[in-house]
Amino acid sequence: MKIVNLLNRVLKSQGQQLPKENEYMYWSPFVAHHKPKLQVNIKNGKWHCWVSGEGGHNFFQLFKKVGVTQKYYDELRQLSNEFVSYNYIPEIKLKKDVKLPDEYKPMWIESKSIFYKHALKYLKSRGISEDDMIKYSIGYCEDGLYSNRIIIPSYDDEGKLNFFVGRDVFDSKLKYRNSPTPKNIVGFDLFVNWEEPILLVEGALDAITAKVNSIPLFGKTIMSNLKKKILQKKVKTLYIALDNDAVKDSMRIVEELMNEGIKVHMITMIEKDPNDLGYEKFTDVKDLTKETSFKQLMKYKLGMV
């Protein structure tokens, strides 16, 4: 089949056909492993690496991730009639760099504007200090797409912007309007010391509240780039403190990292999140949280805790 031949060339390995119809297994370009771990469905285009967690819903995503030349994209489009589940094959768009809104203004520069005062009051009510505003480059927008929002940027380990959060200070129906870029990044990477225990939390304000070595997931899932870096840096100890409505999500992450040999401490949140609890109370809870054992994890799964 032509699509198999194309995949063999792109992935630089011979696809092994699986018993399940249309499923093939390849050596993964995303991780070094002694067995083929990249599973591909040649009809619907779905693909998944069982070790790195990388995956997608079409071959264009896979080709982009691997970094192929234009001739392979052209060849793939010519074969598009083989993909019975595709009604439309998207054109590949280059990834855009993250850019702060043009209307962004820094919080540490005092202003007489009414919204600045609202933003300052909101941040202080959430326990965010002026030092925090400077350290994390927190700003605000009075106009534009991000109007009435505080802006919390995230920077990678080289100091390059990789994401930002836009939080409405008036608690509108659309609380968050974030940067139009993927969340598959390492949040607040610029401030992380990978030789020390790491804390994973849901939101940017949670990470700022917890202060030391805190990484916001910007959700309830550990993305592939973050997991990859945790493994690359050989993190030995990790804490996880998701909101109290995300116990199942926490358990999934705990189990995933425990299987990698990492000592994980699953923090049980009574309050909604670390920011609601505040730095001192959250730190006390964190310090009292012991390493999660496999037995405890099973009790959580069975609803015995």
N, C-alpha and C positions, 0 to 999 in steps of 0.2 A: 504493500500500500504506500502511495506517495507521501502521505503525511508522516508515516512511521520512518520512512527514509529521510525526510527532512528533519525530524526530531533526532534521529541518530546522528546526523551531521552537526546539528546545533548543540546537542548535549555531549557530543564526542564519546558516545558509548552505544552499544547495541542494546536496544530495548528488549526486555524479556517479557513475553506475553504471559499474562496471568490467567488462571482458570476463569475468572470473571470476564464476561464479554467486554471487549473494547478497552480493557485495562492492561497497561504496560508498566514495567518497573525499570528505572534507569539509575545509574550512578548519580548521586546528587552533586550539583555544582556548588551547593551552599554549605556543605560540611564534609569533612573527611571521615569516612566510615568504611568498615571492612565488608559491608554489604550494600547492594543497590537500595536506596531508600526514597527515591523520587517516583511517586506513583502518578501516572498520567492516563486520563481517559481520552482516547483518540477521536471520539465522536462528539462529546459535549465540551471538550477542551479543559475540563477541570484538572488541576494538578496540586500535589501536596507532598512536601518533604516530611517524612515521619520523624526526623531527628531535629532539624533546625526549626520546624514549624512554618517555614515559608510555604505559601500557597496562593492560588488564584483561580479565577473562573474562566479564563480563556488563554489561548496560546500567545496572544499579543502581550499579555502581562508577563508571561514566562520569558518570552524573547527579550522584552525590555529589561527584565530582572537580570538575565544572563549577559546582556550587553552585546547583542548581535549587530551585524552591519545591515545596511538598508536592503541589500539583495535578498536576505532571508525574509524580511517583512514583505517584500514584493512577491516572493515565491509563496508565502503563506496566504496572501490575498488571492492569488491565482487558484489556490486549493480550497477556497472558502466554501465551495459548494459541497464539500465533503462533511461539513459540520452541520448536521441536521438540526441542531438546537439554535443555530445562529440565524436570526433574521437581519442582523446588522453587524458588520465588522467595523469597529471604530478605527479612525485614524489615530496614529500614535502622536501624542502631544508631549513636547519636552517638559520636564519637571520645572516648575517655576520656583525661583528663590523666594523664601519667606521675606516679607517686607511689612514693617509696621505701618498702620494706617497713616495717610498724609496728615490727618487731623490730630495725631497723637501729641500729647503735651505731658511733660514729666511732672509727677506729683510733688517732687521736692522743690520745685520753683513755685513759690506762693503766688496765688492769683486772687483777685477780687471777684471773680465770676461766681455766680450762684451755684453752678454745677460743681465747680471745684470744691466749694464748701460742703456740698452734699457728698461728693466722693470722699473727701477727707473724713467726714463724720462716719460714713459707712466703713471705711477701712479701719478706723480706730475702734469701731464697735465690734469688729472682727479680730481685734487684738493685734493689728498690724502697726508697727511703730514707724517713725520717720526713718530710722536706720534701715528697716526692712524695705521701705520704699526706694531708698537709694541703692541698696545691695541688689535688689531684684529688678531695678529699673522700671518700677511700676508707674504707669501713666494713666491718662484718661482722654476721652474724646467727647467734645460737646456737640459736634456736628458729624455729618456723613453717615456711612453705613454702620459705624460703631458708636453712634451718638448715645449719650447717657450711660456709657460703660467705662469701667476701669479696664486698663490693658495690662496684663501680666505677661511679659516676654519670657521665653525659655531660650537658653543659649547652649550650644554644644561645647565640647571640651576645648575647642579652639577659639571660643568666644563669638561664634557665628550664630545668628538668630536661626532657630530651627522650628519654632512654633510660638503662638501667643494665644492667650485666653482673653476674651472680651466678656466681662461680667456686668450685667445691668444692675445698677445700684438701687433701682426702684422695684426690683422683683417683678418684672413684667412676665407675661406668659412665656416669652423667649428669653430665659435667663442668660443663656450663653450664646454668643456668636463668636466662634473662634476663627483662627486663620484658616483660609480655604486650602489647607495643605494636610497631608497624611499625619496621623498621630503615631506613626511607626518610627518614633525617635526616642532618644533618652532625655526625658525632661530634667531641666536644671543640671545637665551634665557638667557644666562649668564649675559647679560647687561641690561635686562629688569626690570624695577620697575613697577610691576603690579598695584600699588596703584595710579599711575599717568596716564594721557592720553596716549594712544598707537597710533603709526603711522605705517600703513601698506604700503609697497612699493614693487615694483617688484624685483629689484636686490640687490645684496650685496653692490655694490658701491653706490646705491641710499641710502641705510640704513646708510652707513658710512658717506655719505655727510650730511644727516639730523641729524646725531649724537644722539639726545636724544630719548630713548625709541622707536627705529625704528626696525621693524621686516621685513626682506625680505621674500616674498612669494616664491621666486625662480620661478616665473611664474605669471600667472594672476588669479589664483584660491586660495581661502582660504581652506586649507586642514582640514580634520576632527580633527586632534590632536590640531591644533592651535585654531580652533573654540571652541573645548572642553575646552581648557585652558582659553580662553577669558571668557567663561561662568563660569568656576569654580572660577576664580579670581574675578568675578563680576565687570569686567571693565565697568566703567560708560561712559567714553568718548573715542571716537576713531576717528582718521583721516585716510583717505585713499587717496594715491597719486600714482595711476598707470600711465603708460605712456599715452601720448595723443591719442594713437591708441587703447586704451582699455576702452573706455567710457562704452560700454555695460557690460564688465566684472566688472567695478567699480559699476555700477548700481545694478547688481545682488548681489554683496557683501553687498552694502549699504542696500538694501532691506532686505536681510537675517539677518543682524545684527540689523536693526531697529525693526524687528519683535520680537527680543529678548529683546527689551526695552533699547537698547544702543543708546546713542546720537552719531550720526555719522556725520562727516564733510567730504564731498566729495570735494577734492581739484581739481579744473580744471587746468590741466597742459597745458600751451601754448607751453613751450619748450617740448622736447621729454620726458625728465624724470628729477627727482630732481638732479641727478648728473650733467646733462648738465646745469641746472640753477645755481648750486653752493649753498653753505650753506646760505649765507646772503640773497640772492634773494629768495631762496626757503622758508626760515624762514619768510620773510615778507609776501609772498603769503599765507603761512600756517596760520599765525596769523590773516590775514584778512578774512579767510574763516569761514563763519558762519555755524551753525548746519544745516544740510540738512533736510528740512521738507518733509512730504509726498507729498505736493503739488508740490514742486520743483522736487521731484523724478518722479512724473507723467509727468511733463513738459519735463524732460530729455527723458523719454520713448517715448513721442509723438514727439520728435525732435523740441520742442519749445524753447530750450536753446542752 
